[in-house]
Amino acid sequence: MEQLLLLWIKEKQLAGDSVSEEIICEKAGAIFQDLKRDVTETEGESSQGGEGFKASRGWFDNFKKRSGIHSWRNI
């Protein structure tokens, strides 16, 4: 999910768009839901349970560290 999010951020950067923490977190949630839906469709109804995802402030701070994004406001 985070790799897809990084690709999206780079696309925004190349387009000259800036994104906020809120926008990044919303996109992360949307990507997660898309991936979860794809897995559910592939594996059938039995996989509808499972864990959720919350793009919290803590997640965002750790995402920045993991991905090496330092100046995300200028992305």
Predicted model as a PDB file, atoms N, CA, C, CB and O in Angstrom, pLDDT in the B-factor column:
MODEL        1                                                                  
ATOM      1  N   MET A   1       0.831  -1.179   0.000  1.00 93.00           N  
ATOM      2  CA  MET A   1       0.000   0.000   0.000  1.00 93.00           C  
ATOM      3  C   MET A   1       0.879   1.247   0.000  1.00 93.00           C  
ATOM      4  CB  MET A   1      -0.947  -0.004   1.207  1.00 93.00           C  
ATOM      5  O   MET A   1       0.626   2.203  -0.733  1.00 93.00           O  
ATOM      6  N   GLU A   2       1.925   1.217   0.845  1.00 95.00           N  
ATOM      7  CA  GLU A   2       2.786   2.398   0.934  1.00 95.00           C  
ATOM      8  C   GLU A   2       3.572   2.629  -0.351  1.00 95.00           C  
ATOM      9  CB  GLU A   2       3.748   2.258   2.105  1.00 95.00           C  
ATOM     10  O   GLU A   2       3.861   3.773  -0.702  1.00 95.00           O  
ATOM     11  N   GLN A   3       3.920   1.553  -1.057  1.00 95.00           N  
ATOM     12  CA  GLN A   3       4.617   1.723  -2.334  1.00 95.00           C  
ATOM     13  C   GLN A   3       3.707   2.415  -3.351  1.00 95.00           C  
ATOM     14  CB  GLN A   3       5.090   0.355  -2.881  1.00 95.00           C  
ATOM     15  O   GLN A   3       4.149   3.287  -4.099  1.00 95.00           O  
ATOM     16  N   LEU A   4       2.446   2.020  -3.370  1.00 96.00           N  
ATOM     17  CA  LEU A   4       1.491   2.683  -4.265  1.00 96.00           C  
ATOM     18  C   LEU A   4       1.292   4.141  -3.875  1.00 96.00           C  
ATOM     19  CB  LEU A   4       0.144   1.951  -4.249  1.00 96.00           C  
ATOM     20  O   LEU A   4       1.163   5.011  -4.736  1.00 96.00           O  
ATOM     21  N   LEU A   5       1.270   4.401  -2.582  1.00 96.00           N  
ATOM     22  CA  LEU A   5       1.126   5.774  -2.102  1.00 96.00           C  
ATOM     23  C   LEU A   5       2.333   6.616  -2.512  1.00 96.00           C  
ATOM     24  CB  LEU A   5       0.956   5.794  -0.570  1.00 96.00           C  
ATOM     25  O   LEU A   5       2.180   7.763  -2.932  1.00 96.00           O  
ATOM     26  N   LEU A   6       3.518   6.051  -2.392  1.00 95.00           N  
ATOM     27  CA  LEU A   6       4.723   6.774  -2.814  1.00 95.00           C  
ATOM     28  C   LEU A   6       4.706   7.087  -4.303  1.00 95.00           C  
ATOM     29  CB  LEU A   6       5.967   5.965  -2.475  1.00 95.00           C  
ATOM     30  O   LEU A   6       5.114   8.172  -4.719  1.00 95.00           O  
ATOM     31  N   LEU A   7       4.232   6.132  -5.110  1.00 96.00           N  
ATOM     32  CA  LEU A   7       4.113   6.388  -6.550  1.00 96.00           C  
ATOM     33  C   LEU A   7       3.142   7.536  -6.821  1.00 96.00           C  
ATOM     34  CB  LEU A   7       3.649   5.117  -7.287  1.00 96.00           C  
ATOM     35  O   LEU A   7       3.397   8.388  -7.672  1.00 96.00           O  
ATOM     36  N   TRP A   8       2.028   7.548  -6.089  1.00 96.00           N  
ATOM     37  CA  TRP A   8       1.041   8.614  -6.256  1.00 96.00           C  
ATOM     38  C   TRP A   8       1.645   9.970  -5.876  1.00 96.00           C  
ATOM     39  CB  TRP A   8      -0.215   8.325  -5.400  1.00 96.00           C  
ATOM     40  O   TRP A   8       1.442  10.965  -6.572  1.00 96.00           O  
ATOM     41  N   ILE A   9       2.384   9.997  -4.771  1.00 94.00           N  
ATOM     42  CA  ILE A   9       3.021  11.240  -4.321  1.00 94.00           C  
ATOM     43  C   ILE A   9       4.013  11.730  -5.376  1.00 94.00           C  
ATOM     44  CB  ILE A   9       3.740  11.029  -2.958  1.00 94.00           C  
ATOM     45  O   ILE A   9       4.072  12.924  -5.669  1.00 94.00           O  
ATOM     46  N   LYS A  10       4.788  10.810  -5.945  1.00 92.00           N  
ATOM     47  CA  LYS A  10       5.762  11.204  -6.978  1.00 92.00           C  
ATOM     48  C   LYS A  10       5.067  11.732  -8.223  1.00 92.00           C  
ATOM     49  CB  LYS A  10       6.660  10.017  -7.350  1.00 92.00           C  
ATOM     50  O   LYS A  10       5.549  12.669  -8.859  1.00 92.00           O  
ATOM     51  N   GLU A  11       3.931  11.130  -8.573  1.00 95.00           N  
ATOM     52  CA  GLU A  11       3.159  11.640  -9.710  1.00 95.00           C  
ATOM     53  C   GLU A  11       2.689  13.065  -9.442  1.00 95.00           C  
ATOM     54  CB  GLU A  11       1.952  10.727  -9.998  1.00 95.00           C  
ATOM     55  O   GLU A  11       2.761  13.924 -10.321  1.00 95.00           O  
ATOM     56  N   LYS A  12       2.211  13.311  -8.232  1.00 93.00           N  
ATOM     57  CA  LYS A  12       1.779  14.661  -7.865  1.00 93.00           C  
ATOM     58  C   LYS A  12       2.949  15.636  -7.949  1.00 93.00           C  
ATOM     59  CB  LYS A  12       1.176  14.673  -6.446  1.00 93.00           C  
ATOM     60  O   LYS A  12       2.804  16.758  -8.433  1.00 93.00           O  
ATOM     61  N   GLN A  13       4.110  15.191  -7.469  1.00 89.00           N  
ATOM     62  CA  GLN A  13       5.306  16.028  -7.491  1.00 89.00           C  
ATOM     63  C   GLN A  13       5.682  16.376  -8.929  1.00 89.00           C  
ATOM     64  CB  GLN A  13       6.479  15.317  -6.786  1.00 89.00           C  
ATOM     65  O   GLN A  13       5.979  17.531  -9.233  1.00 89.00           O  
ATOM     66  N   LEU A  14       5.670  15.388  -9.803  1.00 92.00           N  
ATOM     67  CA  LEU A  14       6.014  15.625 -11.211  1.00 92.00           C  
ATOM     68  C   LEU A  14       5.007  16.558 -11.883  1.00 92.00           C  
ATOM     69  CB  LEU A  14       6.079  14.293 -11.974  1.00 92.00           C  
ATOM     70  O   LEU A  14       5.363  17.310 -12.790  1.00 92.00           O  
ATOM     71  N   ALA A  15       3.764  16.509 -11.439  1.00 95.00           N  
ATOM     72  CA  ALA A  15       2.729  17.378 -12.003  1.00 95.00           C  
ATOM     73  C   ALA A  15       2.783  18.791 -11.425  1.00 95.00           C  
ATOM     74  CB  ALA A  15       1.355  16.777 -11.757  1.00 95.00           C  
ATOM     75  O   ALA A  15       2.064  19.682 -11.876  1.00 95.00           O  
ATOM     76  N   GLY A  16       3.643  18.987 -10.423  1.00 93.00           N  
ATOM     77  CA  GLY A  16       3.753  20.299  -9.806  1.00 93.00           C  
ATOM     78  C   GLY A  16       2.708  20.569  -8.743  1.00 93.00           C  
ATOM     79  O   GLY A  16       2.551  21.703  -8.291  1.00 93.00           O  
ATOM     80  N   ASP A  17       1.991  19.525  -8.341  1.00 92.00           N  
ATOM     81  CA  ASP A  17       0.950  19.671  -7.316  1.00 92.00           C  
ATOM     82  C   ASP A  17       1.567  19.513  -5.928  1.00 92.00           C  
ATOM     83  CB  ASP A  17      -0.188  18.630  -7.527  1.00 92.00           C  
ATOM     84  O   ASP A  17       2.540  18.780  -5.750  1.00 92.00           O  
ATOM     85  N   SER A  18       0.997  20.200  -4.962  1.00 87.00           N  
ATOM     86  CA  SER A  18       1.422  19.996  -3.579  1.00 87.00           C  
ATOM     87  C   SER A  18       0.310  19.255  -2.852  1.00 87.00           C  
ATOM     88  CB  SER A  18       1.753  21.356  -2.870  1.00 87.00           C  
ATOM     89  O   SER A  18      -0.868  19.399  -3.180  1.00 87.00           O  
ATOM     90  N   VAL A  19       0.695  18.469  -1.873  1.00 89.00           N  
ATOM     91  CA  VAL A  19      -0.285  17.708  -1.104  1.00 89.00           C  
ATOM     92  C   VAL A  19      -0.026  17.916   0.378  1.00 89.00           C  
ATOM     93  CB  VAL A  19      -0.232  16.200  -1.464  1.00 89.00           C  
ATOM     94  O   VAL A  19       1.112  18.100   0.810  1.00 89.00           O  
ATOM     95  N   SER A  20      -1.091  17.884   1.136  1.00 90.00           N  
ATOM     96  CA  SER A  20      -0.991  18.069   2.577  1.00 90.00           C  
ATOM     97  C   SER A  20      -0.991  16.706   3.270  1.00 90.00           C  
ATOM     98  CB  SER A  20      -2.153  18.951   3.100  1.00 90.00           C  
ATOM     99  O   SER A  20      -1.241  15.674   2.647  1.00 90.00           O  
ATOM    100  N   GLU A  21      -0.710  16.729   4.550  1.00 92.00           N  
ATOM    101  CA  GLU A  21      -0.777  15.511   5.357  1.00 92.00           C  
ATOM    102  C   GLU A  21      -2.173  14.901   5.255  1.00 92.00           C  
ATOM    103  CB  GLU A  21      -0.421  15.811   6.838  1.00 92.00           C  
ATOM    104  O   GLU A  21      -2.315  13.687   5.112  1.00 92.00           O  
ATOM    105  N   GLU A  22      -3.186  15.732   5.327  1.00 93.00           N  
ATOM    106  CA  GLU A  22      -4.567  15.249   5.260  1.00 93.00           C  
ATOM    107  C   GLU A  22      -4.843  14.544   3.935  1.00 93.00           C  
ATOM    108  CB  GLU A  22      -5.548  16.412   5.449  1.00 93.00           C  
ATOM    109  O   GLU A  22      -5.458  13.477   3.917  1.00 93.00           O  
ATOM    110  N   ILE A  23      -4.398  15.126   2.839  1.00 94.00           N  
ATOM    111  CA  ILE A  23      -4.621  14.530   1.520  1.00 94.00           C  
ATOM    112  C   ILE A  23      -3.881  13.205   1.402  1.00 94.00           C  
ATOM    113  CB  ILE A  23      -4.171  15.492   0.405  1.00 94.00           C  
ATOM    114  O   ILE A  23      -4.422  12.238   0.866  1.00 94.00           O  
ATOM    115  N   ILE A  24      -2.640  13.153   1.900  1.00 94.00           N  
ATOM    116  CA  ILE A  24      -1.863  11.916   1.856  1.00 94.00           C  
ATOM    117  C   ILE A  24      -2.563  10.825   2.671  1.00 94.00           C  
ATOM    118  CB  ILE A  24      -0.428  12.153   2.390  1.00 94.00           C  
ATOM    119  O   ILE A  24      -2.657   9.682   2.225  1.00 94.00           O  
ATOM    120  N   CYS A  25      -3.045  11.173   3.846  1.00 95.00           N  
ATOM    121  CA  CYS A  25      -3.729  10.193   4.698  1.00 95.00           C  
ATOM    122  C   CYS A  25      -5.023   9.709   4.054  1.00 95.00           C  
ATOM    123  CB  CYS A  25      -4.025  10.798   6.078  1.00 95.00           C  
ATOM    124  O   CYS A  25      -5.345   8.523   4.129  1.00 95.00           O  
ATOM    125  N   GLU A  26      -5.764  10.610   3.426  1.00 95.00           N  
ATOM    126  CA  GLU A  26      -6.993  10.208   2.733  1.00 95.00           C  
ATOM    127  C   GLU A  26      -6.678   9.252   1.588  1.00 95.00           C  
ATOM    128  CB  GLU A  26      -7.744  11.443   2.200  1.00 95.00           C  
ATOM    129  O   GLU A  26      -7.372   8.253   1.397  1.00 95.00           O  
ATOM    130  N   LYS A  27      -5.631   9.559   0.829  1.00 96.00           N  
ATOM    131  CA  LYS A  27      -5.243   8.701  -0.286  1.00 96.00           C  
ATOM    132  C   LYS A  27      -4.772   7.343   0.225  1.00 96.00           C  
ATOM    133  CB  LYS A  27      -4.140   9.369  -1.123  1.00 96.00           C  
ATOM    134  O   LYS A  27      -5.074   6.317  -0.385  1.00 96.00           O  
ATOM    135  N   ALA A  28      -4.042   7.324   1.326  1.00 96.00           N  
ATOM    136  CA  ALA A  28      -3.590   6.056   1.913  1.00 96.00           C  
ATOM    137  C   ALA A  28      -4.793   5.189   2.269  1.00 96.00           C  
ATOM    138  CB  ALA A  28      -2.718   6.311   3.170  1.00 96.00           C  
ATOM    139  O   ALA A  28      -4.794   3.990   1.988  1.00 96.00           O  
ATOM    140  N   GLY A  29      -5.808   5.778   2.880  1.00 95.00           N  
ATOM    141  CA  GLY A  29      -7.013   5.045   3.228  1.00 95.00           C  
ATOM    142  C   GLY A  29      -7.732   4.507   1.997  1.00 95.00           C  
ATOM    143  O   GLY A  29      -8.224   3.378   2.001  1.00 95.00           O  
ATOM    144  N   ALA A  30      -7.790   5.314   0.949  1.00 95.00           N  
ATOM    145  CA  ALA A  30      -8.456   4.894  -0.286  1.00 95.00           C  
ATOM    146  C   ALA A  30      -7.698   3.741  -0.944  1.00 95.00           C  
ATOM    147  CB  ALA A  30      -8.575   6.079  -1.264  1.00 95.00           C  
ATOM    148  O   ALA A  30      -8.311   2.784  -1.417  1.00 95.00           O  
ATOM    149  N   ILE A  31      -6.376   3.830  -0.975  1.00 96.00           N  
ATOM    150  CA  ILE A  31      -5.573   2.749  -1.551  1.00 96.00           C  
ATOM    151  C   ILE A  31      -5.774   1.470  -0.751  1.00 96.00           C  
ATOM    152  CB  ILE A  31      -4.075   3.134  -1.586  1.00 96.00           C  
ATOM    153  O   ILE A  31      -5.940   0.394  -1.325  1.00 96.00           O  
ATOM    154  N   PHE A  32      -5.761   1.587   0.583  1.00 95.00           N  
ATOM    155  CA  PHE A  32      -5.965   0.414   1.424  1.00 95.00           C  
ATOM    156  C   PHE A  32      -7.310  -0.238   1.122  1.00 95.00           C  
ATOM    157  CB  PHE A  32      -5.880   0.794   2.907  1.00 95.00           C  
ATOM    158  O   PHE A  32      -7.387  -1.457   0.966  1.00 95.00           O  
ATOM    159  N   GLN A  33      -8.363   0.561   1.038  1.00 94.00           N  
ATOM    160  CA  GLN A  33      -9.694   0.017   0.762  1.00 94.00           C  
ATOM    161  C   GLN A  33      -9.748  -0.648  -0.610  1.00 94.00           C  
ATOM    162  CB  GLN A  33     -10.749   1.124   0.848  1.00 94.00           C  
ATOM    163  O   GLN A  33     -10.373  -1.697  -0.764  1.00 94.00           O  
ATOM    164  N   ASP A  34      -9.099  -0.047  -1.606  1.00 93.00           N  
ATOM    165  CA  ASP A  34      -9.061  -0.648  -2.941  1.00 93.00           C  
ATOM    166  C   ASP A  34      -8.362  -2.002  -2.907  1.00 93.00           C  
ATOM    167  CB  ASP A  34      -8.353   0.287  -3.933  1.00 93.00           C  
ATOM    168  O   ASP A  34      -8.844  -2.971  -3.493  1.00 93.00           O  
ATOM    169  N   LEU A  35      -7.231  -2.064  -2.224  1.00 93.00           N  
ATOM    170  CA  LEU A  35      -6.493  -3.320  -2.137  1.00 93.00           C  
ATOM    171  C   LEU A  35      -7.287  -4.371  -1.365  1.00 93.00           C  
ATOM    172  CB  LEU A  35      -5.133  -3.094  -1.473  1.00 93.00           C  
ATOM    173  O   LEU A  35      -7.306  -5.543  -1.742  1.00 93.00           O  
ATOM    174  N   LYS A  36      -7.928  -3.957  -0.305  1.00 91.00           N  
ATOM    175  CA  LYS A  36      -8.735  -4.883   0.496  1.00 91.00           C  
ATOM    176  C   LYS A  36      -9.893  -5.426  -0.340  1.00 91.00           C  
ATOM    177  CB  LYS A  36      -9.271  -4.181   1.772  1.00 91.00           C  
ATOM    178  O   LYS A  36     -10.202  -6.616  -0.275  1.00 91.00           O  
ATOM    179  N   ARG A  37     -10.534  -4.556  -1.124  1.00 90.00           N  
ATOM    180  CA  ARG A  37     -11.636  -4.982  -1.990  1.00 90.00           C  
ATOM    181  C   ARG A  37     -11.138  -5.971  -3.047  1.00 90.00           C  
ATOM    182  CB  ARG A  37     -12.295  -3.758  -2.669  1.00 90.00           C  
ATOM    183  O   ARG A  37     -11.806  -6.964  -3.337  1.00 90.00           O  
ATOM    184  N   ASP A  38      -9.960  -5.696  -3.622  1.00 87.00           N  
ATOM    185  CA  ASP A  38      -9.398  -6.598  -4.626  1.00 87.00           C  
ATOM    186  C   ASP A  38      -9.112  -7.973  -4.038  1.00 87.00           C  
ATOM    187  CB  ASP A  38      -8.121  -6.006  -5.214  1.00 87.00           C  
ATOM    188  O   ASP A  38      -9.373  -8.991  -4.680  1.00 87.00           O  
ATOM    189  N   VAL A  39      -8.579  -8.009  -2.824  1.00 86.00           N  
ATOM    190  CA  VAL A  39      -8.287  -9.285  -2.165  1.00 86.00           C  
ATOM    191  C   VAL A  39      -9.589 -10.025  -1.875  1.00 86.00           C  
ATOM    192  CB  VAL A  39      -7.486  -9.061  -0.854  1.00 86.00           C  
ATOM    193  O   VAL A  39      -9.673 -11.239  -2.062  1.00 86.00           O  
ATOM    194  N   THR A  40     -10.594  -9.301  -1.422  1.00 81.00           N  
ATOM    195  CA  THR A  40     -11.889  -9.914  -1.117  1.00 81.00           C  
ATOM    196  C   THR A  40     -12.495 -10.524  -2.376  1.00 81.00           C  
ATOM    197  CB  THR A  40     -12.856  -8.875  -0.508  1.00 81.00           C  
ATOM    198  O   THR A  40     -13.033 -11.631  -2.333  1.00 81.00           O  
ATOM    199  N   GLU A  41     -12.411  -9.812  -3.488  1.00 82.00           N  
ATOM    200  CA  GLU A  41     -12.962 -10.327  -4.741  1.00 82.00           C  
ATOM    201  C   GLU A  41     -12.185 -11.543  -5.219  1.00 82.00           C  
ATOM    202  CB  GLU A  41     -12.951  -9.242  -5.819  1.00 82.00           C  
ATOM    203  O   GLU A  41     -12.767 -12.466  -5.788  1.00 82.00           O  
ATOM    204  N   THR A  42     -10.889 -11.554  -4.995  1.00 79.00           N  
ATOM    205  CA  THR A  42     -10.047 -12.656  -5.432  1.00 79.00           C  
ATOM    206  C   THR A  42     -10.233 -13.890  -4.556  1.00 79.00           C  
ATOM    207  CB  THR A  42      -8.593 -12.234  -5.428  1.00 79.00           C  
ATOM    208  O   THR A  42     -10.318 -15.010  -5.061  1.00 79.00           O  
ATOM    209  N   GLU A  43     -10.296 -13.683  -3.255  1.00 74.00           N  
ATOM    210  CA  GLU A  43     -10.339 -14.803  -2.322  1.00 74.00           C  
ATOM    211  C   GLU A  43     -11.748 -15.196  -1.905  1.00 74.00           C  
ATOM    212  CB  GLU A  43      -9.544 -14.472  -1.108  1.00 74.00           C  
ATOM    213  O   GLU A  43     -11.924 -16.241  -1.278  1.00 74.00           O  
ATOM    214  N   GLY A  44     -12.730 -14.414  -2.222  1.00 68.00           N  
ATOM    215  CA  GLY A  44     -14.104 -14.748  -1.888  1.00 68.00           C  
ATOM    216  C   GLY A  44     -14.572 -14.098  -0.609  1.00 68.00           C  
ATOM    217  O   GLY A  44     -13.837 -13.334   0.017  1.00 68.00           O  
ATOM    218  N   GLU A  45     -15.766 -14.395  -0.232  1.00 56.00           N  
ATOM    219  CA  GLU A  45     -16.424 -13.774   0.914  1.00 56.00           C  
ATOM    220  C   GLU A  45     -15.720 -14.020   2.241  1.00 56.00           C  
ATOM    221  CB  GLU A  45     -17.823 -14.266   1.008  1.00 56.00           C  
ATOM    222  O   GLU A  45     -15.837 -13.195   3.146  1.00 56.00           O  
ATOM    223  N   SER A  46     -14.994 -15.123   2.390  1.00 52.00           N  
ATOM    224  CA  SER A  46     -14.396 -15.474   3.678  1.00 52.00           C  
ATOM    225  C   SER A  46     -13.326 -14.488   4.128  1.00 52.00           C  
ATOM    226  CB  SER A  46     -13.803 -16.851   3.604  1.00 52.00           C  
ATOM    227  O   SER A  46     -12.952 -14.491   5.300  1.00 52.00           O  
ATOM    228  N   SER A  47     -12.831 -13.656   3.241  1.00 48.00           N  
ATOM    229  CA  SER A  47     -11.770 -12.722   3.621  1.00 48.00           C  
ATOM    230  C   SER A  47     -12.285 -11.322   3.935  1.00 48.00           C  
ATOM    231  CB  SER A  47     -10.750 -12.641   2.521  1.00 48.00           C  
ATOM    232  O   SER A  47     -11.490 -10.388   4.034  1.00 48.00           O  
ATOM    233  N   GLN A  48     -13.585 -11.157   4.093  1.00 51.00           N  
ATOM    234  CA  GLN A  48     -14.119  -9.823   4.354  1.00 51.00           C  
ATOM    235  C   GLN A  48     -13.753  -9.307   5.732  1.00 51.00           C  
ATOM    236  CB  GLN A  48     -15.612  -9.829   4.202  1.00 51.00           C  
ATOM    237  O   GLN A  48     -13.746  -8.095   5.948  1.00 51.00           O  
ATOM    238  N   GLY A  49     -13.452 -10.180   6.657  1.00 54.00           N  
ATOM    239  CA  GLY A  49     -13.038  -9.731   7.980  1.00 54.00           C  
ATOM    240  C   GLY A  49     -11.644  -9.154   7.885  1.00 54.00           C  
ATOM    241  O   GLY A  49     -11.277  -8.578   6.861  1.00 54.00           O  
ATOM    242  N   GLY A  50     -10.887  -9.296   8.912  1.00 55.00           N  
ATOM    243  CA  GLY A  50      -9.513  -8.835   8.862  1.00 55.00           C  
ATOM    244  C   GLY A  50      -9.364  -7.466   9.466  1.00 55.00           C  
ATOM    245  O   GLY A  50     -10.312  -6.860   9.964  1.00 55.00           O  
ATOM    246  N   GLU A  51      -8.154  -7.010   9.403  1.00 70.00           N  
ATOM    247  CA  GLU A  51      -7.845  -5.754  10.072  1.00 70.00           C  
ATOM    248  C   GLU A  51      -8.158  -4.552   9.204  1.00 70.00           C  
ATOM    249  CB  GLU A  51      -6.397  -5.726  10.476  1.00 70.00           C  
ATOM    250  O   GLU A  51      -8.148  -4.632   7.976  1.00 70.00           O  
ATOM    251  N   GLY A  52      -8.431  -3.452   9.851  1.00 83.00           N  
ATOM    252  CA  GLY A  52      -8.681  -2.202   9.166  1.00 83.00           C  
ATOM    253  C   GLY A  52      -7.404  -1.376   9.123  1.00 83.00           C  
ATOM    254  O   GLY A  52      -6.341  -1.830   9.546  1.00 83.00           O  
ATOM    255  N   PHE A  53      -7.519  -0.192   8.621  1.00 89.00           N  
ATOM    256  CA  PHE A  53      -6.364   0.700   8.529  1.00 89.00           C  
ATOM    257  C   PHE A  53      -6.820   2.091   8.903  1.00 89.00           C  
ATOM    258  CB  PHE A  53      -5.731   0.682   7.101  1.00 89.00           C  
ATOM    259  O   PHE A  53      -7.860   2.561   8.443  1.00 89.00           O  
ATOM    260  N   LYS A  54      -6.038   2.745   9.737  1.00 90.00           N  
ATOM    261  CA  LYS A  54      -6.314   4.130  10.125  1.00 90.00           C  
ATOM    262  C   LYS A  54      -5.056   4.933   9.842  1.00 90.00           C  
ATOM    263  CB  LYS A  54      -6.742   4.244  11.641  1.00 90.00           C  
ATOM    264  O   LYS A  54      -4.009   4.699  10.446  1.00 90.00           O  
ATOM    265  N   ALA A  55      -5.165   5.871   8.930  1.00 92.00           N  
ATOM    266  CA  ALA A  55      -4.034   6.735   8.594  1.00 92.00           C  
ATOM    267  C   ALA A  55      -3.965   7.855   9.632  1.00 92.00           C  
ATOM    268  CB  ALA A  55      -4.170   7.318   7.139  1.00 92.00           C  
ATOM    269  O   ALA A  55      -4.362   8.990   9.369  1.00 92.00           O  
ATOM    270  N   SER A  56      -3.458   7.513  10.806  1.00 93.00           N  
ATOM    271  CA  SER A  56      -3.384   8.461  11.920  1.00 93.00           C  
ATOM    272  C   SER A  56      -2.125   9.318  11.813  1.00 93.00           C  
ATOM    273  CB  SER A  56      -3.407   7.713  13.269  1.00 93.00           C  
ATOM    274  O   SER A  56      -1.287   9.113  10.935  1.00 93.00           O  
ATOM    275  N   ARG A  57      -2.014  10.265  12.710  1.00 93.00           N  
ATOM    276  CA  ARG A  57      -0.821  11.116  12.769  1.00 93.00           C  
ATOM    277  C   ARG A  57       0.430  10.269  13.019  1.00 93.00           C  
ATOM    278  CB  ARG A  57      -0.973  12.187  13.877  1.00 93.00           C  
ATOM    279  O   ARG A  57       1.479  10.503  12.418  1.00 93.00           O  
ATOM    280  N   GLY A  58       0.308   9.291  13.908  1.00 94.00           N  
ATOM    281  CA  GLY A  58       1.432   8.393  14.192  1.00 94.00           C  
ATOM    282  C   GLY A  58       1.831   7.599  12.967  1.00 94.00           C  
ATOM    283  O   GLY A  58       3.019   7.444  12.682  1.00 94.00           O  
ATOM    284  N   TRP A  59       0.830   7.085  12.229  1.00 94.00           N  
ATOM    285  CA  TRP A  59       1.138   6.355  11.001  1.00 94.00           C  
ATOM    286  C   TRP A  59       1.859   7.275  10.030  1.00 94.00           C  
ATOM    287  CB  TRP A  59      -0.148   5.786  10.358  1.00 94.00           C  
ATOM    288  O   TRP A  59       2.852   6.878   9.420  1.00 94.00           O  
ATOM    289  N   PHE A  60       1.370   8.498   9.882  1.00 94.00           N  
ATOM    290  CA  PHE A  60       1.972   9.435   8.931  1.00 94.00           C  
ATOM    291  C   PHE A  60       3.416   9.753   9.314  1.00 94.00           C  
ATOM    292  CB  PHE A  60       1.148  10.730   8.861  1.00 94.00           C  
ATOM    293  O   PHE A  60       4.293   9.782   8.450  1.00 94.00           O  
ATOM    294  N   ASP A  61       3.666   9.988  10.587  1.00 93.00           N  
ATOM    295  CA  ASP A  61       5.037  10.272  11.034  1.00 93.00           C  
ATOM    296  C   ASP A  61       5.957   9.099  10.726  1.00 93.00           C  
ATOM    297  CB  ASP A  61       5.064  10.581  12.544  1.00 93.00           C  
ATOM    298  O   ASP A  61       7.075   9.294  10.250  1.00 93.00           O  
ATOM    299  N   ASN A  62       5.491   7.884  10.995  1.00 94.00           N  
ATOM    300  CA  ASN A  62       6.305   6.698  10.705  1.00 94.00           C  
ATOM    301  C   ASN A  62       6.456   6.471   9.203  1.00 94.00           C  
ATOM    302  CB  ASN A  62       5.685   5.460  11.356  1.00 94.00           C  
ATOM    303  O   ASN A  62       7.508   6.018   8.752  1.00 94.00           O  
ATOM    304  N   PHE A  63       5.425   6.778   8.430  1.00 94.00           N  
ATOM    305  CA  PHE A  63       5.500   6.663   6.973  1.00 94.00           C  
ATOM    306  C   PHE A  63       6.574   7.591   6.427  1.00 94.00           C  
ATOM    307  CB  PHE A  63       4.136   6.985   6.328  1.00 94.00           C  
ATOM    308  O   PHE A  63       7.350   7.206   5.552  1.00 94.00           O  
ATOM    309  N   LYS A  64       6.618   8.811   6.945  1.00 92.00           N  
ATOM    310  CA  LYS A  64       7.657   9.754   6.500  1.00 92.00           C  
ATOM    311  C   LYS A  64       9.040   9.195   6.774  1.00 92.00           C  
ATOM    312  CB  LYS A  64       7.494  11.117   7.198  1.00 92.00           C  
ATOM    313  O   LYS A  64       9.930   9.296   5.929  1.00 92.00           O  
ATOM    314  N   LYS A  65       9.232   8.604   7.953  1.00 93.00           N  
ATOM    315  CA  LYS A  65      10.534   8.029   8.300  1.00 93.00           C  
ATOM    316  C   LYS A  65      10.865   6.842   7.403  1.00 93.00           C  
ATOM    317  CB  LYS A  65      10.556   7.597   9.772  1.00 93.00           C  
ATOM    318  O   LYS A  65      11.984   6.733   6.899  1.00 93.00           O  
ATOM    319  N   ARG A  66       9.897   5.954   7.203  1.00 92.00           N  
ATOM    320  CA  ARG A  66      10.133   4.761   6.385  1.00 92.00           C  
ATOM    321  C   ARG A  66      10.419   5.113   4.938  1.00 92.00           C  
ATOM    322  CB  ARG A  66       8.939   3.830   6.456  1.00 92.00           C  
ATOM    323  O   ARG A  66      11.251   4.475   4.294  1.00 92.00           O  
ATOM    324  N   SER A  67       9.740   6.119   4.427  1.00 91.00           N  
ATOM    325  CA  SER A  67       9.839   6.445   3.007  1.00 91.00           C  
ATOM    326  C   SER A  67      10.926   7.467   2.701  1.00 91.00           C  
ATOM    327  CB  SER A  67       8.521   6.957   2.513  1.00 91.00           C  
ATOM    328  O   SER A  67      11.294   7.652   1.541  1.00 91.00           O  
ATOM    329  N   GLY A  68      11.439   8.131   3.730  1.00 88.00           N  
ATOM    330  CA  GLY A  68      12.462   9.136   3.504  1.00 88.00           C  
ATOM    331  C   GLY A  68      11.910  10.479   3.083  1.00 88.00           C  
ATOM    332  O   GLY A  68      12.663  11.343   2.636  1.00 88.00           O  
ATOM    333  N   ILE A  69      10.607  10.672   3.217  1.00 83.00           N  
ATOM    334  CA  ILE A  69       9.998  11.970   2.893  1.00 83.00           C  
ATOM    335  C   ILE A  69      10.278  12.907   4.058  1.00 83.00           C  
ATOM    336  CB  ILE A  69       8.441  11.840   2.623  1.00 83.00           C  
ATOM    337  O   ILE A  69       9.860  12.660   5.190  1.00 83.00           O  
ATOM    338  N   HIS A  70      10.984  13.973   3.765  1.00 71.00           N  
ATOM    339  CA  HIS A  70      11.314  14.921   4.828  1.00 71.00           C  
ATOM    340  C   HIS A  70      10.492  16.197   4.708  1.00 71.00           C  
ATOM    341  CB  HIS A  70      12.803  15.256   4.798  1.00 71.00           C  
ATOM    342  O   HIS A  70       9.992  16.722   5.703  1.00 71.00           O  
ATOM    343  N   SER A  71      10.361  16.681   3.501  1.00 60.00           N  
ATOM    344  CA  SER A  71       9.641  17.933   3.298  1.00 60.00           C  
ATOM    345  C   SER A  71       8.376  17.655   2.514  1.00 60.00           C  
ATOM    346  CB  SER A  71      10.520  18.974   2.566  1.00 60.00           C  
ATOM    347  O   SER A  71       8.277  18.006   1.338  1.00 60.00           O  
ATOM    348  N   TRP A  72       7.410  17.025   3.161  1.00 54.00           N  
ATOM    349  CA  TRP A  72       6.210  16.592   2.464  1.00 54.00           C  
ATOM    350  C   TRP A  72       5.329  17.742   2.023  1.00 54.00           C  
ATOM    351  CB  TRP A  72       5.426  15.676   3.333  1.00 54.00           C  
ATOM    352  O   TRP A  72       4.549  17.581   1.085  1.00 54.00           O  
ATOM    353  N   ARG A  73       5.425  18.894   2.664  1.00 55.00           N  
ATOM    354  CA  ARG A  73       4.587  20.028   2.254  1.00 55.00           C  
ATOM    355  C   ARG A  73       4.982  20.540   0.866  1.00 55.00           C  
ATOM    356  CB  ARG A  73       4.693  21.168   3.281  1.00 55.00           C  
ATOM    357  O   ARG A  73       4.163  21.139   0.169  1.00 55.00           O  
ATOM    358  N   ASN A  74       6.207  20.309   0.475  1.00 46.00           N  
ATOM    359  CA  ASN A  74       6.676  20.779  -0.821  1.00 46.00           C  
ATOM    360  C   ASN A  74       6.555  19.723  -1.905  1.00 46.00           C  
ATOM    361  CB  ASN A  74       8.102  21.230  -0.714  1.00 46.00           C  
ATOM    362  O   ASN A  74       7.072  19.892  -3.010  1.00 46.00           O  
ATOM    363  N   ILE A  75       5.880  18.649  -1.589  1.00 47.00           N  
ATOM    364  CA  ILE A  75       5.741  17.562  -2.569  1.00 47.00           C  
ATOM    365  C   ILE A  75       4.762  17.983  -3.645  1.00 47.00           C  
ATOM    366  CB  ILE A  75       5.270  16.246  -1.891  1.00 47.00           C  
ATOM    367  O   ILE A  75       4.497  17.218  -4.572  1.00 47.00           O  
TER     368      ILE A  75                                                      
ENDMDL                                                                          
END                                                                             
